[in-house]
Amino acid sequence: MVPELPPVDMFVTTADPILEPPILTINTVISLLAADYPAEKLACYISDDGCSPLTFYSLIEASKFAKIWLPFCRKYNIQVKAPFRYFSGEDMSFAANSFEFQQESTIMKVTKIKSHILLRNLS
C-alpha cells in the first residue's frame, strides 16, 4: 500500500521583469504545475517583489495556456512538460504520432504563438 502523498507548496519568486523576463517565470510555474503529483495536493505561489504589471498579465495568459497544456501533457504522456523545451523541438522522444496527436499538437503550438505575441505586445 502506498502512503498518502502530503500536500506540497511551491514558491516562485521574481523581482524585475527586465532581469527576469516573465516568460521564464511562466515556464517555471507551468512546469511545476505539470508535475506528476495530485493536483489537489499541489499549490504554486508567485512572489513578485517588483509588483510588475507585465508579470501579472503574463501569469494571467499563462493560466489560460495551462488549462489546455496540462491536459494535453497528461493525455499524450508528454515527458518534457516545460513549454519552452517542448516547443524548441530539442526532445521529441514521445511516441504519440497519431493523427489526433498531430492535430492537438498543432493547436497547442498555435495557442502558444498567440500567447507569445500577446506577451510581446504587453512589454
C-alpha positions as CSV (number, residue, x, y, z in Angstrom):
1,M,0.0,0.0,0.0
2,V,1.3,3.5,-1.0
3,P,1.1,6.0,1.8
4,E,-0.9,9.1,1.1
5,L,1.1,11.9,-0.5
6,P,1.5,15.1,1.5
7,P,0.4,18.5,0.2
8,V,3.2,20.4,-1.5
9,D,3.5,24.2,-1.7
10,M,5.9,25.6,-4.2
11,F,7.1,29.2,-4.3
12,V,8.4,31.0,-7.4
13,T,10.0,34.4,-6.8
14,T,10.7,37.2,-9.2
15,A,11.6,40.9,-8.7
16,D,12.4,42.6,-12.0
17,P,10.8,41.8,-15.4
18,I,13.8,43.2,-17.2
19,L,16.4,41.0,-15.4
20,E,14.0,38.1,-15.1
21,P,11.8,38.0,-18.1
22,P,8.2,36.9,-17.4
23,I,8.5,34.1,-19.9
24,L,11.0,32.4,-17.6
25,T,8.6,32.8,-14.6
26,I,5.7,31.5,-16.7
27,N,7.7,28.4,-17.9
28,T,8.7,27.7,-14.3
29,V,5.2,27.9,-13.0
30,I,3.7,25.8,-15.8
31,S,6.4,23.2,-15.4
32,L,5.7,23.0,-11.6
33,L,2.0,22.6,-12.2
34,A,2.7,19.9,-14.7
35,A,4.5,17.7,-12.2
36,D,3.3,14.2,-11.8
37,Y,1.5,14.9,-8.5
38,P,-2.1,15.0,-7.5
39,A,-3.4,18.5,-8.5
40,E,-5.5,18.8,-5.3
41,K,-2.3,18.5,-3.2
42,L,-0.2,20.9,-5.2
43,A,-0.1,24.7,-4.7
44,C,2.1,27.2,-6.5
45,Y,2.6,30.7,-5.2
46,I,4.3,33.5,-7.0
47,S,6.0,36.4,-5.2
48,D,6.7,39.4,-7.4
49,D,8.7,41.8,-5.3
50,G,8.7,44.2,-8.2
51,C,4.9,44.3,-8.5
52,S,5.2,44.3,-12.3
53,P,2.0,44.6,-14.3
54,L,3.8,42.7,-17.1
55,T,4.5,39.7,-14.8
56,F,0.9,39.9,-13.6
57,Y,-0.7,39.9,-17.0
58,S,1.8,37.3,-18.3
59,L,0.7,35.0,-15.5
60,I,-3.0,35.5,-16.4
61,E,-2.1,34.4,-20.0
62,A,-0.1,31.5,-18.7
63,S,-3.1,30.3,-16.6
64,K,-5.2,30.3,-19.8
65,F,-2.5,28.3,-21.6
66,A,-2.0,25.9,-18.7
67,K,-5.7,24.9,-18.9
68,I,-5.1,23.3,-22.3
69,W,-1.4,22.5,-21.9
70,L,-1.6,20.3,-18.7
71,P,-4.4,18.1,-20.0
72,F,-2.5,17.7,-23.3
73,C,0.6,16.6,-21.5
74,R,-1.4,14.0,-19.4
75,K,-3.3,12.7,-22.4
76,Y,-0.2,12.1,-24.5
77,N,2.2,11.3,-21.6
78,I,4.4,14.2,-22.7
79,Q,7.6,13.8,-20.6
80,V,9.1,17.3,-21.5
81,K,6.5,19.4,-19.7
82,A,8.3,22.7,-19.8
83,P,6.7,24.5,-22.7
84,F,9.9,26.2,-23.8
85,R,11.6,22.8,-24.1
86,Y,8.7,21.1,-25.8
87,F,8.3,23.8,-28.4
88,S,12.0,24.1,-29.0
89,G,11.9,20.6,-30.5
90,E,15.0,19.6,-28.6
91,D,13.4,16.5,-27.1
92,M,10.6,14.9,-29.1
93,S,11.1,11.4,-27.6
94,F,7.4,10.7,-27.1
95,A,5.8,8.1,-29.3
96,A,2.4,9.6,-29.9
97,N,2.3,10.1,-33.6
98,S,-1.4,9.6,-34.3
99,F,-3.4,12.0,-36.4
100,E,-5.3,13.1,-33.3
101,F,-2.0,13.9,-31.6
102,Q,-0.7,15.8,-34.6
103,Q,-3.9,17.9,-34.7
104,E,-3.8,18.7,-30.9
105,S,-0.1,19.4,-31.1
106,T,-0.6,21.9,-33.8
107,I,-3.4,23.6,-31.8
108,M,-1.0,23.7,-28.8
109,K,1.7,25.4,-30.9
110,V,-0.8,28.0,-32.4
111,T,-2.1,28.8,-28.9
112,K,1.5,29.2,-27.6
113,I,2.4,31.5,-30.5
114,K,-0.7,33.6,-29.8
115,S,0.2,33.9,-26.1
116,H,3.8,34.8,-27.0
117,I,2.6,37.5,-29.4
118,L,0.3,38.9,-26.7
119,L,3.1,38.9,-24.1
120,R,5.4,40.6,-26.5
121,N,2.8,43.3,-27.1
122,L,2.4,43.8,-23.3
123,S,6.1,44.6,-22.9
